[in-house]
Amino acid sequence: MTIAGQYWQPCNDTNHSTEDPWPSVSIEWSQANEVSSLGSIPIEDGAFSGKVEIPADASPGGAVLRISAGYSELELPITVSAP
């Protein structure tokens, strides 16, 4: 699956404006109370784009893709279809 995002950097209009840019986002897969790392994707000028692989043992139903960097985190609900 390809994922992409923008504005992943310390906010320039808050007390975080002097922080260094975040180097990458971390990607995690969560399903059935189990969490696994899918790796990381570099951030360039506040944006990232890359591919992650859904775990081969993912079961049909709901899951969560968690993207995080610095103090920001985004949880995306995912529905895994039956083969």
Backbone as JSON, one array per atom type, in Angstrom:
{
  "sequence": "MTIAGQYWQPCNDTNHSTEDPWPSVSIEWSQANEVSSLGSIPIEDGAFSGKVEIPADASPGGAVLRISAGYSELELPITVSAP",
  "N": [[0.85, -1.15, 0.0], [0.54, 2.23, -0.79], [1.41, 5.08, 1.0], [1.04, 8.5, 1.91], [1.82, 11.81, 3.07], [1.59, 15.21, 4.21], [2.88, 18.22, 5.75], [4.18, 17.27, 8.01], [5.9, 18.17, 10.38], [7.55, 20.12, 12.91], [5.34, 22.49, 14.27], [5.22, 25.78, 13.04], [4.0, 27.94, 14.24], [3.79, 27.69, 16.95], [5.08, 26.82, 20.22], [6.89, 24.98, 19.31], [8.37, 25.77, 17.18], [11.14, 26.11, 17.04], [12.25, 23.64, 17.0], [14.11, 20.9, 15.58], [13.6, 19.61, 12.25], [11.54, 16.71, 11.75], [12.92, 13.53, 11.11], [11.74, 11.22, 9.98], [8.68, 9.3, 9.46], [7.11, 6.89, 11.51], [5.64, 3.74, 10.94], [2.99, 1.73, 11.95], [1.15, -1.31, 12.32], [-1.9, -2.37, 13.56], [-3.87, -4.89, 14.84], [-6.34, -6.97, 16.18], [-5.46, -6.66, 18.88], [-2.71, -6.82, 18.59], [0.38, -5.39, 17.73], [2.46, -4.39, 15.1], [5.53, -3.33, 13.63], [5.81, -1.56, 10.61], [7.85, -0.3, 9.52], [9.7, 2.67, 8.51], [9.4, 5.9, 6.93], [11.17, 8.32, 5.17], [11.0, 11.85, 5.88], [10.74, 14.69, 3.91], [11.08, 18.07, 3.58], [8.75, 18.36, 5.11], [7.01, 16.51, 4.03], [6.03, 13.13, 3.15], [6.25, 10.03, 1.37], [5.63, 6.73, 0.52], [5.89, 3.12, 0.34], [4.27, 0.53, 2.12], [3.99, -2.74, 3.44], [1.2, -4.71, 3.97], [0.79, -6.89, 6.68], [1.3, -10.36, 6.04], [-0.15, -12.15, 7.51], [-2.47, -10.83, 8.15], [-5.83, -10.67, 9.17], [-9.2, -10.95, 7.89], [-11.29, -8.09, 8.39], [-11.39, -5.38, 10.78], [-8.65, -3.08, 11.2], [-5.84, -1.02, 12.2], [-3.85, 1.53, 10.91], [-1.09, 3.13, 12.02], [0.49, 6.2, 12.02], [3.32, 8.0, 12.91], [5.3, 10.71, 14.17], [7.66, 12.76, 15.8], [5.76, 14.73, 17.95], [3.34, 14.11, 16.89], [0.61, 12.06, 15.83], [-1.25, 9.83, 13.83], [-4.09, 7.89, 13.34], [-5.35, 5.55, 11.19], [-8.25, 3.96, 10.23], [-8.53, 0.71, 8.85], [-9.96, -1.62, 6.62], [-9.73, -4.98, 6.18], [-10.18, -7.04, 3.5], [-11.73, -10.22, 2.84], [-9.95, -12.92, 1.3]],
  "CA": [[0.0, 0.0, 0.0], [1.28, 3.49, -0.8], [0.88, 6.11, 1.9], [1.71, 9.8, 1.75], [1.31, 12.87, 3.92], [2.32, 16.48, 4.19], [2.84, 19.01, 6.99], [4.73, 16.49, 9.12], [7.05, 18.91, 10.88], [7.17, 20.95, 14.06], [4.47, 23.6, 13.88], [5.98, 27.03, 13.12], [3.29, 29.0, 14.95], [3.65, 27.28, 18.35], [6.36, 26.77, 20.92], [7.73, 23.95, 18.68], [8.95, 26.34, 15.96], [12.6, 26.05, 17.04], [12.68, 22.25, 16.97], [14.64, 20.37, 14.33], [12.62, 18.85, 11.47], [11.49, 15.28, 12.04], [13.59, 12.83, 10.01], [10.92, 10.19, 9.34], [7.47, 8.84, 10.14], [7.07, 5.46, 11.84], [4.37, 3.15, 10.53], [2.64, 0.53, 12.7], [-0.07, -2.02, 11.98], [-2.52, -2.89, 14.77], [-5.06, -5.7, 14.59], [-6.59, -8.01, 17.2], [-4.62, -6.36, 20.04], [-1.3, -7.03, 18.29], [0.97, -4.26, 17.0], [3.73, -4.7, 14.44], [6.13, -2.22, 12.91], [5.91, -1.72, 9.16], [9.04, 0.45, 9.12], [9.65, 4.13, 8.54], [9.52, 6.58, 5.64], [11.8, 9.63, 5.38], [10.25, 13.09, 5.67], [11.51, 15.72, 3.21], [10.31, 19.33, 3.52], [7.46, 18.17, 5.76], [6.17, 15.55, 3.31], [6.55, 11.78, 2.97], [5.52, 9.14, 0.48], [6.32, 5.45, 0.43], [5.09, 1.91, 0.34], [4.36, -0.39, 3.24], [3.34, -4.01, 3.12], [0.27, -5.21, 4.98], [1.28, -8.2, 7.11], [0.73, -11.52, 5.34], [-1.1, -12.85, 8.39], [-3.62, -9.96, 8.48], [-7.09, -11.38, 9.01], [-10.3, -10.08, 7.44], [-11.91, -7.28, 9.43], [-10.83, -4.07, 11.08], [-7.27, -2.9, 11.64], [-5.47, 0.39, 12.29], [-2.53, 1.93, 10.45], [-0.69, 4.26, 12.86], [1.62, 6.96, 11.49], [3.73, 8.92, 13.97], [6.59, 11.4, 14.12], [7.68, 13.85, 16.78], [4.63, 14.69, 18.88], [2.11, 13.9, 16.11], [0.22, 10.69, 15.53], [-2.48, 9.7, 13.07], [-4.57, 6.53, 13.26], [-6.26, 5.37, 10.06], [-8.91, 2.65, 10.23], [-8.38, -0.07, 7.62], [-10.75, -2.84, 6.56], [-9.07, -6.02, 5.4], [-11.16, -7.88, 2.82], [-11.43, -11.65, 2.77], [-9.37, -13.26, -0.02]],
  "C": [[0.9, 1.22, 0.0], [0.61, 4.47, 0.15], [1.69, 7.38, 1.71], [1.07, 10.81, 2.7], [2.15, 14.13, 3.77], [2.08, 17.21, 5.5], [3.28, 18.22, 8.2], [6.04, 17.13, 9.55], [6.61, 19.69, 12.1], [6.4, 22.18, 13.58], [5.21, 24.93, 14.08], [5.23, 28.16, 13.83], [2.99, 28.62, 16.41], [5.02, 27.3, 19.01], [7.29, 25.68, 20.37], [8.51, 24.49, 17.48], [10.47, 26.25, 15.91], [13.13, 24.62, 17.0], [13.21, 21.86, 15.59], [13.53, 19.64, 13.58], [12.67, 17.37, 11.84], [12.09, 14.54, 10.85], [12.7, 11.82, 9.27], [9.63, 9.96, 10.11], [7.63, 7.35, 10.4], [5.69, 4.93, 11.5], [4.16, 1.86, 11.32], [1.3, -0.01, 12.23], [-0.62, -2.59, 13.28], [-3.8, -3.64, 14.39], [-5.14, -6.77, 15.67], [-5.63, -7.88, 18.38], [-3.14, -6.7, 19.83], [-0.81, -5.88, 17.42], [2.27, -4.72, 16.37], [4.22, -3.49, 13.66], [6.19, -2.54, 11.43], [7.09, -0.91, 8.62], [8.86, 1.95, 9.25], [9.84, 4.67, 7.13], [10.13, 7.95, 5.91], [10.84, 10.79, 5.09], [11.19, 14.09, 4.99], [10.63, 16.95, 3.03], [8.89, 19.15, 4.05], [6.56, 17.16, 5.1], [6.84, 14.17, 3.25], [5.67, 11.02, 1.99], [6.31, 7.85, 0.37], [5.34, 4.3, 0.47], [5.34, 1.12, 1.61], [3.59, -1.64, 2.85], [2.45, -4.43, 4.28], [0.77, -6.6, 5.39], [0.55, -9.35, 6.41], [-0.3, -12.25, 6.19], [-2.27, -11.97, 8.83], [-4.91, -10.73, 8.23], [-8.18, -10.43, 8.54], [-10.92, -9.34, 8.62], [-11.16, -5.98, 9.63], [-9.39, -4.12, 11.55], [-7.0, -1.4, 11.69], [-4.05, 0.55, 11.78], [-2.17, 3.2, 11.24], [0.57, 4.9, 12.28], [2.02, 7.96, 12.57], [5.12, 9.49, 13.69], [6.53, 12.53, 15.14], [6.55, 13.69, 17.78], [3.3, 14.45, 18.17], [1.88, 12.43, 15.83], [-1.12, 10.7, 14.81], [-2.84, 8.23, 13.03], [-5.6, 6.44, 12.16], [-6.91, 4.01, 10.15], [-8.81, 2.0, 8.85], [-9.31, -1.27, 7.72], [-10.05, -3.83, 5.64], [-10.17, -6.92, 4.82], [-10.73, -9.34, 2.86], [-10.89, -11.98, 1.37], [-10.38, -13.89, -0.97]]
}
